Amino acid sequence: MIPKRLPVKITCVIIALLSLFTFAAINPFTKSPGKSGWNQYGGGPDQSKYFEASQINKENVNQLKVAWVYPTVDSSFNFFSPIVVDTIMYVMAKNSSLVAVNAETGKEIWIHANLQGLTRRGINYWESKDGKDRRLLFTLNNTLQAIDASTGKSIMTFGTNGYVDMRKGLGRDVTSIRRMQSMMPGVVFEDLIILGSAPGEGFFSAPGYIRAYNVITGKLAWTFHTIPRPGEYGYNTWPKNAYKYVGGVNVWSEMSVDEKRGMVFLPLGSPTYDFYGADRLGSNLFGNCLVALNARTGKRIWHFQTVHHDLWDYDLASAPQLITVNREGKQVDAVAVATKHGFMFVFDRLTGKPIFPIAEKPFPVSKMPGEKSWPTQPVPTVVPQFTRHEVTKEMLNPYFSDEEKEKWLKRIAAAKSGLFVPPSDKYETIMLPGALGGVNFGNTASAPAKGMMYILTQEYPSVYKLERVKTARELMSKDEIQRAKSVITTSCRACHGENLTGRGISPNIVNSGQRMSLEEFKTLLAVGRGQMPGFPHIDDQRLVALHRYLGGSPARPGFGPRRNTTAKMPEGPVVASGGAPVKPDEKQKPPMSDYPAGVPHPVNRYTTDYGTAWPNLLGPPWAWVIAYDLNNGTIKWKQPLGEDSVASSKGDKTTGAVNGSQRKGIIVTSTGILFCTGKGGKLYAYDSDNGQLLWESTLSHESNAQPMMYELNGKQYLVINATNNFTKDSYDHSKDPGALPRGYVVYALPDRK
């Protein structure tokens, strides 16, 4: 019997329904009528950390409970801030795997495993206007890559075979660059991803150019040269050709975008080297500048330099906040930036004109050889500073032993301290704040329409003393020098000249050890190259000595990237592993270690460590959450941040914590609540209007990431990454009864019965 055919219209309807069900089965995104996501690091491209929702308010916030936990199932340091899009949360867990989970239940959807080297603090999300193309964008081991947000698989049409080599275009030999990618995810604007970098802070590190890439193709859209090249604005604020050897001037924290105007605001860091600038005389634009760019083209609109010729590592390290202030009866769109060195700068967002006065004040002059510190620095004169700037003996930690106190009394008496006191090789300088601030990344938020800005800050000094950088030859023993000279006399001078500076076709080899690893050097001398014969008779001891004499470092075994080559698959719905395969360099050159030929430079270089070994040098309070009313340029309220085990054991709950704001974050809600994390596993909810503590909780593990918030099906959720170990000056709450596992802890109000 032949069955009757269905009418064509019915057949088409069935096919359409089957197609719809099939798409729903393979597409994890579910459009919820009541949803509000958090799809970038700071909630959105403006980095305000401001969340619009009504369920959690001042009256019920103290009823928050843990709704669910997604365990990371590893013991890795985890600074990752999740994002939520529609019904999916994206987290890093299971030994550097990117995991998509249901935002309502925590159930795993897919796992892209083994992404060692993934952007440490978060990822970016982008979707096409029709919602059919959804991408997660991130940096991985100095490459930019994209993953399909629905399937978790690498998008191999992005860039070249799935990736963009971000070492390209920096004016350095690509294979010599070891560090480039930032810890931060950058920011998405329209069809562009705008990225900063973290190229390192030593002499000759790579420059921190800002670049924008097309999110679909990976093609470079524009570059902003933060160290100007010839003919560009600011080039004359540096020595000639400084862009060839100076590095840094990078955004390693958060960039903020004004979507309406198409502007991106860059908080730029210091030039390298941070503490000695005799090879970069001048004011050094755009170092330490807040720069406004056209986000579509990368063209500069305006800039303001917060530190001229920085010698103190006073990067701009926090997100500029885009706020609207009421000034003399007028609404003014402004941008405010809080600094490592304790100041709040506020500008007209369109023009860069200061909203409140800023004065150029004179400061001490450097007496280091070849150095010329800038004679004045900009200081806000109305908006109050949020840290002190000089360390005195009266400020010492009262919990120090008598012996420790006596030692520091002597050091303080012999040192110099004060705002913008230049580093020296003759005495210590004790700087407050030091290299860690002050305000740092993740430490700013705002209620944009109210002109309110909130910061987390700390008083953490650094102790500096410059020392001349010794050459490898100076660090050698007499016996080692004699071994090297014997080889030079018998095997090198005949071709390369008496001083090894070259003769005829034989090159200058004075610093040739800097350009290759010890193993490469041994191979070269054993087998030769071109016109150079091999010298297999030279013993290993003399080879090592010669390599050091010519500037090499035997402690550096090679220049390849250090990566975890083991690819263990975690349990769960693994769909891919390792990201897009990256073609390794055929041969890597060593990092740049000397000035280009013909470039004038100082005879000696000087360095210091970051001087951060004494976070508890001063007495409490150590850290705060502070509310600024930038309509009138005042501090509205201030509360201590974090918990110190020593002070707390003595009954003092007002001290805050030593190093209490570093890696901590904030959320501001439309219902007038300020959520923030503090050292010691503390989670607080304050009344954002007056600073009254409304609720607090203690996490089972330390949180070192930006918290986030989302709303789904009428329910509002607060997410905290609580995955890190407590330091010795905090209680270890992971040992408390009922402690939760390491993971992403999700809070919500209990369901009504």
C-alpha positions in Angstrom: 0.0 0.0 0.0 1.4 3.3 -1.0 0.8 6.0 1.7 -0.8 9.3 0.7 1.6 12.2 0.4 1.2 15.0 2.9 0.2 18.4 1.5 3.2 20.5 0.5 2.5 23.3 3.1 2.3 20.7 5.9 5.5 19.1 4.8 7.3 22.5 4.8 6.0 23.3 8.3 7.3 19.9 9.6 10.7 20.5 8.0 10.9 24.0 9.5 10.0 22.7 13.0 12.5 19.9 12.7 15.2 22.4 11.7 14.2 24.6 14.7 14.4 21.8 17.1 17.8 20.6 15.6 19.2 24.2 16.0 18.0 24.4 19.6 19.6 21.0 20.3 23.0 22.1 19.1 22.9 25.8 20.0 23.4 26.3 23.8 22.3 29.9 23.8 18.8 30.4 25.1 17.2 33.8 24.9 15.6 34.5 28.2 13.0 37.2 28.4 14.4 38.3 31.8 18.2 38.5 31.3 21.0 41.0 31.8 24.5 39.8 31.2 28.1 40.8 32.0 29.8 40.3 28.6 33.1 42.2 29.2 35.7 42.3 32.0 34.1 45.4 33.6 30.5 44.5 32.8 30.6 46.5 29.5 33.0 48.4 27.3 32.8 51.5 29.7 34.4 49.4 32.5 32.1 51.0 35.0 31.2 47.7 36.8 27.7 49.2 37.1 24.8 46.8 37.1 21.2 47.8 36.4 18.7 45.5 38.2 16.2 45.7 41.0 15.9 42.4 42.8 18.9 42.8 45.3 18.4 46.0 47.3 19.6 47.5 50.5 16.8 45.9 52.5 17.3 42.3 51.4 21.0 42.1 50.5 21.7 40.6 53.9 19.7 37.5 52.8 22.1 36.5 50.1 23.0 32.8 50.1 25.3 30.6 48.0 23.1 29.3 45.2 25.7 27.0 43.6 29.4 26.6 43.1 31.3 25.6 40.0 34.6 23.9 41.3 37.7 24.5 39.3 39.1 21.1 40.1 42.7 22.3 40.2 45.1 24.2 42.4 46.3 26.7 39.9 46.5 30.5 40.6 43.3 31.7 39.1 42.7 35.4 38.5 40.0 34.9 35.9 36.8 37.0 35.8 33.9 35.2 34.2 31.5 36.7 31.6 27.9 35.8 31.1 26.0 36.0 27.7 22.4 35.0 27.7 22.2 31.8 29.7 25.9 30.8 29.5 28.8 31.6 31.8 32.4 31.3 30.6 35.1 30.5 33.2 38.6 29.2 33.3 39.0 26.0 35.3 40.5 22.5 35.1 44.1 23.5 34.5 43.7 26.4 32.1 40.7 25.1 30.3 37.9 27.4 29.0 34.6 26.1 30.2 31.0 27.1 29.2 28.5 26.4 31.9 24.8 26.9 32.3 24.4 30.2 34.2 21.4 29.0 36.1 22.8 25.6 37.3 26.5 25.5 36.7 26.1 22.4 34.4 28.9 22.1 31.9 28.1 22.6 28.3 31.6 22.3 26.7 35.3 22.4 27.6 38.1 23.7 25.5 41.0 22.1 27.3 44.7 22.9 27.8 44.8 26.6 27.0 48.0 27.2 29.0 49.0 30.9 28.4 45.4 32.1 28.1 44.8 35.8 29.0 45.1 35.6 32.8 42.2 37.9 33.8 39.4 37.3 31.3 38.2 37.0 27.7 36.1 39.1 25.3 32.7 38.3 23.7 31.4 39.5 20.3 28.4 38.6 18.3 27.1 39.7 14.8 24.0 41.8 14.5 21.9 38.8 13.6 23.3 36.8 16.5 24.4 33.9 14.3 28.2 34.5 14.7 29.2 34.5 18.3 32.9 34.6 19.3 35.1 34.5 22.3 38.4 36.4 21.7 41.5 36.1 23.8 45.3 36.2 23.7 47.2 33.0 24.1 51.0 32.9 24.3 51.4 36.1 22.3 48.8 35.2 19.7 45.2 36.5 19.3 42.7 33.7 18.8 38.9 33.2 18.5 36.7 30.4 19.7 33.1 29.7 18.6 31.1 30.7 21.7 28.4 28.1 20.8 30.6 25.1 20.1 33.9 25.9 22.0 36.0 25.1 18.9 38.7 27.3 17.5 37.7 29.4 14.5 40.4 28.5 12.0 39.4 31.2 9.5 40.5 33.8 12.0 43.9 35.4 11.2 46.3 32.9 9.6 45.2 29.3 10.4 43.3 30.4 13.5 45.6 33.0 15.1 47.4 36.4 14.8 51.0 36.7 15.8 50.9 39.8 18.0 54.7 40.1 18.1 54.5 41.5 14.6 54.5 45.3 14.0 56.4 46.4 17.1 59.6 47.4 15.4 61.6 44.6 16.9 62.8 41.3 15.5 59.7 39.2 16.0 61.5 36.1 17.2 63.4 38.1 19.9 60.1 39.1 21.7 59.3 36.9 24.7 56.6 38.9 26.4 53.9 40.8 24.7 50.3 39.9 25.6 48.6 41.7 28.5 47.1 40.0 31.5 43.9 41.9 30.6 41.5 40.9 27.8 41.3 44.3 26.1 37.9 45.7 25.0 35.5 45.1 22.1 34.0 48.0 20.2 31.8 47.3 17.2 33.7 44.9 15.0 37.1 45.6 16.6 39.0 44.2 19.5 41.3 46.8 21.0 44.3 45.4 22.9 47.1 46.6 25.2 50.1 44.6 26.1 52.6 43.7 28.9 56.0 43.6 27.1 58.1 43.7 30.3 59.8 46.4 32.3 63.5 46.0 31.7 65.8 47.9 29.4 65.1 47.2 25.8 61.7 45.6 26.3 59.3 45.9 23.4 57.1 49.0 23.0 53.5 48.8 24.2 51.7 50.0 21.0 47.9 49.9 21.2 46.3 47.9 18.3 42.9 47.1 17.0 42.0 44.0 15.1 38.9 43.0 13.1 37.1 40.4 15.2 36.0 38.4 12.1 39.2 38.3 10.0 41.9 39.1 12.6 43.2 41.8 10.3 45.0 44.7 11.9 42.8 47.8 11.7 45.0 50.4 13.3 48.0 51.0 15.6 48.6 53.8 18.0 52.4 54.3 18.6 52.6 55.1 22.3 56.3 55.8 21.7 56.1 58.2 18.7 58.0 57.6 15.5 59.5 60.4 13.4 56.9 62.9 12.2 54.4 61.8 14.8 53.1 64.0 17.6 55.3 63.7 20.7 58.4 62.5 18.9 60.3 65.5 20.1 59.6 64.6 23.8 62.2 61.8 23.4 65.8 61.5 22.2 66.2 60.9 18.5 65.4 57.3 17.6 64.3 56.4 21.1 61.5 54.3 19.6 64.1 51.9 18.4 65.2 50.8 21.9 62.8 52.2 24.6 59.9 49.9 25.6 56.8 49.9 27.7 54.3 52.8 27.5 51.7 50.2 27.4 48.1 49.6 28.6 48.3 46.5 30.8 45.1 47.2 32.7 41.6 48.3 31.5 40.6 50.5 28.6 37.3 52.2 28.6 35.0 52.9 25.6 32.4 55.6 25.1 30.3 53.7 22.6 28.0 56.7 21.8 31.0 58.9 20.7 33.3 56.1 19.5 36.1 57.1 21.8 38.5 54.8 23.7 40.4 56.0 26.8 43.8 54.6 27.4 45.5 54.6 30.8 49.2 54.3 29.7 52.1 53.0 31.7 55.7 54.0 32.2 58.5 53.9 29.7 61.3 51.5 30.3 63.5 51.4 32.2 61.1 52.5 35.0 63.6 54.0 37.5 66.5 55.4 35.4 65.9 57.4 32.3 69.2 58.8 31.1 68.6 57.1 27.7 65.1 58.7 27.4 65.6 62.3 28.4 62.5 64.4 27.9 58.9 64.4 29.1 58.3 61.0 27.2 54.9 61.2 25.7 52.7 59.2 25.8 54.2 57.6 29.0 51.8 57.9 32.0 49.2 59.6 29.9 45.5 59.3 29.8 44.9 59.3 26.0 41.6 59.6 24.2 41.5 58.0 20.7 38.9 57.7 18.0 38.1 54.0 18.6 37.4 53.4 14.9 40.7 54.9 13.5 43.2 55.1 16.4 43.7 58.8 15.9 44.5 60.8 19.0 41.9 63.3 20.2 43.6 64.5 23.3 45.9 63.5 26.1 47.1 64.5 29.5 50.3 63.3 31.1 50.0 62.6 34.8 53.7 62.0 35.4 56.5 63.6 33.3 59.6 61.5 32.6 58.5 58.8 35.1 61.2 57.5 37.5 58.9 55.8 40.0 56.8 53.2 38.1 53.7 55.3 38.5 51.8 53.7 35.6 48.2 54.5 35.1 46.9 51.2 36.1 43.1 51.4 36.6 40.1 51.8 34.3 39.2 55.4 33.4 35.6 56.0 34.6 33.1 57.7 32.3 30.8 59.8 34.4 28.5 62.7 34.1 29.0 65.5 36.7 27.0 68.5 37.6 29.2 71.6 37.5 27.7 75.1 38.0 24.3 73.8 37.0 25.5 72.1 33.8 25.7 68.4 33.1 29.3 67.7 31.9 30.4 64.3 30.5 33.7 63.6 32.2 36.4 61.0 32.5 38.2 60.4 35.8 41.3 58.3 36.4 42.7 57.4 39.8 46.5 56.8 40.0 49.0 54.6 41.6 50.5 57.6 43.3 47.3 58.6 45.1 45.7 61.3 42.9 42.3 61.7 41.2 42.3 63.5 37.8 39.0 64.6 36.2 38.7 65.9 32.7 36.0 67.0 30.2 35.5 63.8 28.2 35.4 65.6 24.8 38.2 68.1 25.2 40.5 66.9 27.9 40.2 70.1 29.8 40.5 69.6 33.6 37.2 69.8 35.4 39.1 70.7 38.6 42.4 72.7 38.8 45.7 70.9 38.3 49.0 72.7 39.1 52.5 72.1 37.9 54.6 72.0 41.1 58.4 71.8 41.4 60.0 68.7 42.9 63.6 67.6 43.7 66.1 67.2 40.9 67.9 63.9 40.2 71.6 63.8 40.8 72.2 60.5 39.0 74.8 60.5 36.2 73.2 61.5 32.9 69.7 61.7 34.4 67.5 64.8 34.0 64.4 64.5 36.1 61.5 66.7 35.0 61.5 69.9 37.1 57.7 69.9 37.7 54.8 67.4 38.0 51.0 67.9 37.8 49.2 67.8 41.1 45.4 68.2 41.6 44.7 71.1 43.9 41.0 70.7 44.7 40.2 67.0 44.5 41.8 65.4 47.7 44.5 62.8 47.4 43.7 59.4 48.8 47.2 58.3 50.1 50.0 59.9 52.0 53.3 60.6 50.3 56.1 60.6 52.9 57.2 57.9 55.3 58.2 59.1 58.7 59.3 57.2 61.8 56.0 57.9 63.5 54.2 55.8 60.8 56.0 52.5 61.6 53.9 49.4 62.2 53.1 49.2 66.0 53.1 45.4 65.7 56.9 45.4 64.9 59.2 43.9 67.5 61.6 46.3 69.2 64.4 44.9 67.2 62.6 45.4 63.9 61.5 48.8 64.9 65.0 49.9 65.7 66.3 48.7 62.4 63.7 50.7 60.5 64.2 53.8 62.5 67.8 53.8 61.3 66.9 53.1 57.7 64.3 55.8 57.6 66.7 58.3 59.1 69.3 57.5 56.4 66.8 57.4 53.5 64.9 60.1 51.7 61.1 60.0 51.4 58.5 62.2 49.8 56.5 62.7 46.6 58.6 62.5 43.4 61.9 62.1 45.3 64.2 60.8 42.5 65.9 57.4 43.0 69.6 57.4 43.9 72.6 55.1 44.1 73.9 56.9 47.2 70.9 56.3 49.5 67.6 54.5 49.7 64.4 56.3 48.8 61.2 55.2 50.5 58.3 56.0 48.2 54.7 56.1 49.3 52.8 54.8 47.4 55.3 52.4 45.9 55.2 50.2 42.7 51.9 48.5 43.7 50.0 51.7 44.5 47.7 53.3 45.5 45.0 52.3 43.0 45.7 49.4 40.7 43.8 47.3 38.0 40.2 46.4 38.8 40.2 49.0 41.7 37.8 51.6 40.2 34.0 51.6 39.5 31.3 54.3 39.2 27.7 55.2 39.2 28.1 57.1 35.9 24.9 59.2 35.9 25.4 60.3 39.5 29.0 61.5 39.1 30.1 59.1 41.8 33.4 57.1 41.6 34.5 54.3 43.9 38.1 53.1 44.4 39.9 50.4 46.3 43.3 51.6 47.5 46.2 50.8 49.9 49.3 52.4 51.4 52.1 50.1 50.4 55.6 51.7 50.2 58.5 50.7 48.1 62.2 51.0 49.0 64.5 51.8 46.1 68.3 52.1 45.7 69.9 52.1 42.2 72.9 50.0 41.4 75.0 50.1 38.3 74.3 47.2 35.9 77.5 45.2 35.8 78.6 43.5 32.5 78.9 39.8 32.4 82.7 40.3 32.2 82.7 42.2 35.5 81.0 39.3 37.2 83.7 36.8 36.1 86.5 35.6 38.2 90.2 36.2 37.3 90.6 32.6 36.2 87.5 32.8 33.9 88.8 36.0 32.4 92.2 34.4 31.8 90.6 31.4 30.0 88.5 33.7 27.8 91.5 35.9 26.9 93.6 32.8 26.0 91.0 31.8 23.4 90.8 35.4 22.0 94.5 35.6 21.7 94.9 32.3 19.9 91.7 32.1 17.8 89.8 35.4 17.5 92.1 38.5 17.1 93.6 37.4 13.9 90.3 37.9 12.1 88.2 40.2 14.3 90.9 42.6 15.3 92.8 43.6 18.4 89.7 44.9 20.1 87.3 42.4 18.5 85.5 45.3 16.8 85.8 43.7 13.3 88.3 43.7 10.4 87.4 43.4 6.7 84.6 40.9 6.3 84.9 39.7 9.9 82.2 41.4 12.1 82.4 43.1 15.5 82.0 40.4 18.1 82.4 42.5 21.3 78.9 41.7 22.6 78.2 38.6 20.4 77.5 36.5 23.5 74.3 38.5 24.1 72.9 37.4 20.8 72.9 33.7 21.4 72.4 31.1 24.1 75.4 29.2 25.5 74.4 26.1 23.5 74.1 28.0 20.2 77.5 29.6 21.0 79.1 26.2 21.6 77.7 24.9 18.3 79.0 27.9 16.4 82.5 27.5 17.7 82.5 23.7 17.2 81.4 23.7 13.6 82.0 27.2 12.3 79.9 29.3 9.9 80.6 30.8 6.5 84.2 32.0 6.4 84.7 31.1 10.1 86.2 27.7 10.7 85.2 25.5 13.6 87.3 25.2 16.8 86.5 21.8 18.1 89.6 21.7 20.2 88.4 24.4 22.6 87.4 22.8 25.9 84.0 23.4 27.6 85.4 25.6 30.5 87.0 28.0 28.0 83.9 28.1 25.8 81.8 29.1 28.8 84.3 31.7 29.9 84.5 33.2 26.3 80.6 33.3 26.1 80.4 35.3 29.3 83.3 37.5 28.3 81.4 38.4 25.2 78.3 39.3 27.1 76.5 36.0 27.3 74.6 34.6 30.2 75.1 30.9 31.0 72.1 30.9 33.3 69.9 31.3 30.3 69.8 27.8 28.7 67.8 28.9 25.7 65.2 31.3 24.4 62.2 29.1 23.6 58.9 29.6 25.4 58.4 27.7 28.6 55.1 25.8 28.0 53.4 22.9 29.6 53.7 20.3 26.8 51.6 17.7 28.6 48.0 17.8 27.4 45.9 15.9 30.0 42.2 15.9 29.2 39.9 16.9 32.1 36.7 15.1 32.8 33.6 16.5 31.1 32.4 17.5 27.7 35.8 18.3 26.0 35.3 19.5 22.5 38.8 20.8 21.7 42.3 21.2 23.2 45.1 23.7 23.0 43.6 26.4 20.8 44.7 26.9 17.2 48.1 25.2 16.5 50.8 27.8 16.4 53.7 27.4 14.1 56.9 27.6 16.1 59.8 29.9 15.1 62.3 28.2 13.0 65.0 30.0 15.0 64.6 32.4 17.8 66.9 35.4 18.4 67.8 36.4 21.9 66.0 39.4 23.4 67.3 42.8 22.6 70.1 43.6 25.1 72.0 46.6 23.8 71.4 49.9 22.0 71.2 49.9 18.2 74.4 50.8 16.4 75.0 54.6 16.2 72.5 55.6 18.8 73.9 57.8 21.5 73.4 56.4 25.0 74.7 56.6 28.6 77.9 54.7 29.4 76.2 52.9 32.3 72.8 51.6 33.1 71.3 51.5 36.6 68.5 49.3 38.1 66.8 48.6 41.4 64.3 45.9 42.4 60.7 46.9 43.1 61.3 47.3 46.8 58.0 45.6 47.7 59.3 43.2 50.4 57.9 45.3 53.2 54.1 45.6 52.7 53.5 46.0 56.4 56.1 48.7 57.0 53.5 51.2 58.1 50.9 51.0 60.8 47.2 50.6 60.1 44.8 51.3 58.5 46.4 49.7 55.4 43.6 49.6 52.8 40.3 51.3 52.1 37.2 51.5 49.9 36.6 55.2 49.1 33.7 57.0 47.5 34.4 60.2 45.6 31.6 62.7 44.7 33.1 64.2 41.6 30.3 66.7 41.2 32.1 68.8 43.8 35.4 67.0 44.0 35.1 65.6 47.5 35.5 62.3 49.4 32.0 61.3 50.5 32.9 58.3 52.6 35.7 55.9 53.4 35.8 52.4 55.0 38.7 50.0 55.8 39.1 47.1 53.4 40.1 43.5 54.2 41.0 41.5 57.3 44.4 41.2 59.0 44.8 38.2 61.2 47.1 39.8 63.7 45.1 43.0 64.2 41.8 41.0 64.2 43.1 38.6 66.9 43.7 41.7 69.1 40.1 42.8 68.5 40.8 45.6 66.0 38.4 45.3 63.0 39.2 48.8 61.7 42.7 48.2 60.2 41.9 46.8 56.8 44.5 44.4 55.5 48.1 44.7 54.5 48.2 44.8 50.7 44.4 44.6 51.0 43.3 46.0 47.7 45.6 44.4 45.2 43.7 42.1 42.7 40.4 43.1 44.4 37.3 44.3 42.6 34.0 46.3 42.8 30.4 46.2 41.6 28.0 49.1 41.9 24.3 48.4 41.5 21.4 50.7 40.5 19.8 49.9 43.8 22.5 51.7 45.7 24.8 48.8 46.8 28.5 48.6 46.4 29.9 45.1 46.5 33.6 44.7 46.8 36.2 42.0 47.7 38.9 42.5 50.3 42.0 40.5 51.3 41.3 37.7 53.8 38.4 36.3 51.7 36.1 39.1 52.6 33.1 40.0 50.6 31.3 43.3 51.5 28.1 45.0 50.6 28.0 48.8 51.4 25.4 51.4 51.0 26.9 53.3 48.1 25.4 56.6 49.3 26.9 56.7 52.8 29.3 53.7 53.2 27.2 51.8 55.8 28.0 48.1 55.9 24.9 46.2 54.9 26.3 42.7 54.7 29.5 40.8 54.7 30.6 37.2 54.1 33.8 35.2 54.3 34.9 33.1 51.4 36.5 29.7 51.8 39.4 30.7 49.5 40.9 34.1 48.6 39.5 36.0 45.7 41.9 37.7 43.3 39.6 38.5 40.4 36.9 41.0 39.4 33.5 40.0 40.7 30.6 40.0 38.3 26.8 40.1 38.3 24.0 39.0 36.0 20.2 38.5 35.9 18.4 35.5 34.5 14.7 34.6 34.6 14.0 37.3 37.1 16.8 36.2 39.5 19.9 38.3 40.2 23.2 36.5 40.7 26.6 37.7 42.2 29.7 35.6 41.2 33.0 35.6 43.0 36.1 33.7 41.8 37.3 32.2 45.1 40.1 29.9 44.1 43.4 31.2 45.6 45.4 30.5 48.7 45.4 32.8 51.7 48.6 34.5 52.6 50.2 34.0 56.0 48.8 37.2 57.4 45.2 36.0 56.8 43.2 33.3 58.4 43.0 30.1 56.3 39.2 29.8 55.9 39.6 26.8 53.6 40.0 24.8 56.8 36.8 26.1 58.4 33.9 23.6 58.9 31.7 23.5 55.9 34.3 25.2 53.7 33.4 25.3 50.0 35.7 23.9 47.3 37.9 26.2 45.2 35.7 27.6 42.5 33.3 30.2 41.2 30.8 31.0 44.1 27.4 32.2 42.9 25.2 34.1 45.4 21.5 34.8 45.0 18.5 35.6 47.2 16.6 32.4 48.3 13.5 31.5 46.3 10.2 32.6 47.9 8.1 29.7 49.1 
